[in-house]
Amino acid sequence: MTAVAAVSANFGRDLDACLSAIGAYIYDARQQGVGLLAFPEASLGGYLSVLGAGRDGAHAAEPDSLPPIIDIDGPVMRKVAEMAGEMTVVVGFCEEDGGHRYNSAAILSGDGTHGVYRKVHQPLGENLFYEAGSDLKAFDTPAGRVGALICYDKAFPEAARSVVLDGADIVTCISAWPAARTATAGSLADDRWTQRFNLFDQARALENQVVWLASNQEGTFGRLRFVANAKVVGPGGDVLATTGTGAGMAVAQLDVDETLATARRAMFHLGDRRPDLYSMKGNVHA
């Protein structure tokens, strides 16, 4: 029996403050026996301060500043790895490669970096500031085989299915998921984008029968207000732990192998697939 956890917290441009918060959550997680801990998207340096309103990529304004570029082999990541020690952690950061920026997630522990994932699906003009990733796969870590996704990726069943078919028993989906900016609700819990965030988490876990960790930014940044709701979801789509709309850490104790075996004993969604009948061809236009 071990524990897995997902964080809901606010991370901005101040890297020292980000590292301090990450260290505090790692310390708390260690006291609870956590083996895998997921931090939000852009937990090192913050997210974009605005997003556009539609598929054309138009923004209401340029961001006040872009997130700082973090070297995967540099001192910031080394500090995170040092704090992680025996624990596996997932952190979001802005990566640079060949002159292009990527919205990325690093999976690392005191042993080093076990994998880097670059966000594939880009919402609301994010493509103006980041290149899209081109790979969906799982990574071997001290906490088991883990798949990493970022935010909007969870809206695409194919993304989660791809990393699970690559052997992921646990999927971490780290986010900077904001509340709706139109037709807003009086309560963040009733916000339609909050509800979508939670529905996607439960659906992706259930249809793939995996353990699903969803972290998220909390509070506000620029014009964005985030919905929080970090959670651990079991392979039956059941929410095992959640932060709700506040900051904190959702922790669940479980035996991953036994949990998956129990969920897949009677009905095994992956084994009952009929890929020979599925068509992934064609384009859909609004």
N, C-alpha and C positions, 0 to 999 in steps of 0.2 A: 504494500500500500504506500503510495506517495501522494503528492499534491501538485496540482497545476493551478496557475493563477493568471488573471488578466487585470491590467491597471486602467483606471479612468482618472486622468489628471490633466492639468494644463501645462503645456510646454511652449515656451516662446523662444526668442532669439538669444537670450543670455545662456551661453553654453555652460558656464559655471553653475548657474541655477538649475539647468537641466541635469547635470551630473550629480548635483547634490540631491535632487529629488529622486533620481534613479537609484542612487546609493541608499537612500532611506527606505525605499520600497524593497530593494534587494535584502536589506537587513531584516525588515519585517517579514518578508517571505521566507527567509532562512529560518526564522524562529518557528515557522509553521510547517517546516519540512517540504517546502516547494522545490520541485525539481525542474520545472519549466515555467518561466514567467514572461508574459507578453506585455510590452509597453506600446503606447499608441504610435500611429503614423506620425512622422516628423517629431519624435520625442527628443531628438538632438537638433535643436535650432529652430523648431517651430514650422508651421505650415504656411501656405499662401494666405495673405490677409483678405483677399476677395476672390470670388468665383463668378464666372459669367452666368448668363441667364438661359442659354440655349445651345443647340448643337453647332451653331455657326462659330462658336468660340469667342464671341464678343464679350469683353469685360466692361463693367461699369467704370473701372479705373484700373490703372496699373497698381500692383502691390506697392506698399510703402517701401518694402525691401524684400529681397529674395532670401530664402534660407541659406545659411553658410554651407559651403561644400566641406564635407567630412571625408578625410582619407581613410579608407578601410584599414590601412596598415599604420595609420598615424596615432598620435598620442591620445586623442579623444577615445578612439575605439579601444586602445590598449588599456585605458583607465576603466572603461566599462567591463572589459574582460577580467581585469584584476579584481574588480568589485564582485563580479559574478562568481568567480572561483569555481566550485563544483557544480553550480547551478547553470542551466542553459537559459539564456535570455534572448529575447527578440526586440530589437530597437529600430525605429524608423529614422532615416537620415537622407540628406541630399548628397548624391554621389555624382562624381564627374568622371567621364571617360571619353577620350578623344574629342574634347571640347564640347561635349553634350552633357546636360544635367539629367539625372534620373531620380525619381522618387523611389527610394529603395528601403529594403528591410534587411538587416544583418542578423544572423543567428550565430551566437557566440557563447563561449564559456571561458574559463581560465585556461583551457587547452588551446584557445585560438578561435578563428572564424570557421564555422562549419558550413556556411552558405550565405550567399547574398541573392536576394530576389529583387527584381526591378518591376515596378507596377506596370501591368499590361493594359488595363482598361482605364481610360482617362475621361473624367467627367467635366462638363462645363468649362471648356477652354483651358484645362490643365495642360493641354498639348502646346500652349503658347510658351510654357516655361520648362517643360520636361519632355524628353524623348520617351517613347513607350518601350517597355521591356518586350522581349520576344521569346521568353522561355517559361514554362510551367513545369515544375518538378519538385520532388521531395528531397530532403537532406537527412543524412545520418548524423545524429547528435547523441550526447550522453543521455538525453531524455527519451531516446527512441527516434523513429523516423518521422520527421516533421515536415509538413508542407507550410509554405508561407504565402499569404495573399495580402493585398492592401486595399482596404476601403471598397471602392466601387467594384472591384473584382468580385465581391460577394453577390452582386446582382446577376452574375453569369454562371449558370450551373456548370457549364463546360470547364470553367477554371478550377473550381473545387474538385470536380470529377477527375480532371487531369492529374492533379497532385495526389489524389487518393489512388488512382490506377497506377501511379508511380510508387506506391507502397506507403504513403503517409497514414499513420494511425491517429495522429493528432494534426489538426490544421489550425494555424494561428492566422487570424485575419485582423491586422492592425489598422486603425482608422483615425481619420480626422473628419468624422461624419457630422455635418451641420444640421441644424433644424431648418425647416422650410422658411423661405423668405417671403412667400405669398400665402394667403389663406392661413395665417398663423393661428395657433391655438393658445388659449390663455395659460395652459399648463404644458410644460415641456413633455410630460409623460403622455399627453394627449396629442402631441404634434404628429402630423402624418409621416414626416420623415423619421421620427423616432420609431413609430410603429413599423415602418418598412425595414429599418435597421434590424429590429428585433425579429421580424418575420424571416428575413433572409438568413439570419444566424441559425434559427431553429430548422428552417427548411434544408439548408445545406448540410447540417449535421445529420438530420434524419434520412435524407435521400442517399447519403453516402455511408451512413452508420459509422460515424467517426466521432471522436472527441473534438470539440470545436472551441477554441479560445478566441474571444472577440474583445480586443482592447479598443479604447477610443479616447480622443481628447475630451476635456471637460472645460466648462467656462466659455470665455470669449477670446477671440483673437482678430483684430481688425474689425471687419464687418460681419464676421462669422460667429455664430453661437452654436456650440457643439452639444450633442444630445447625450453624451456620457454612455451609460448602460453597458459598461464592460461586463462580460459574463463568461461562464463556462457552461457549455451545452453538451449533454450526453448524446450517445448515438441513437437514442430514441426520440431526440428532439426536445427532451426535457431540460429546462434550465436548472442547473445544479447550484449555481451561485451567481449573483448579480450585484452591481453597485447601484442599480437604479439610475436616477438622473443626477446623482452626486459623484464627487470624487471618492476614490478608495480603491480597494483591491478585492476582486471576486476570487475566492479560493475554494477549491473542491478537492476532497480526498478521494482517491479512487485507484484501483488496480486496472491500468489501461488494458492489458491483455485480457483479463477476465471480463471486464466490462464489454469489450468488443466481441468476445466470443459468445457471451450471453445474448447480446443484441442480435447477432448474426446466426444464432442456432436454428431458429425456426424459419425465418425469412432472411435471405442473403441478397440484398439488392444488387450488389456488384456481380455476384455469381449468376443471378437470374436475368442479366442484361441480354438484349438481342441486337448487338452492334451491327449484325449483317443487314438489319432492316432500317437502321437509322441513317438519315441523310443530313449531312452538315453543309451541303452545297447551297449556293444561291445567296443573293443579297436582298435585304429588306429595306425599303425606303419609306420614310414618313410621308 
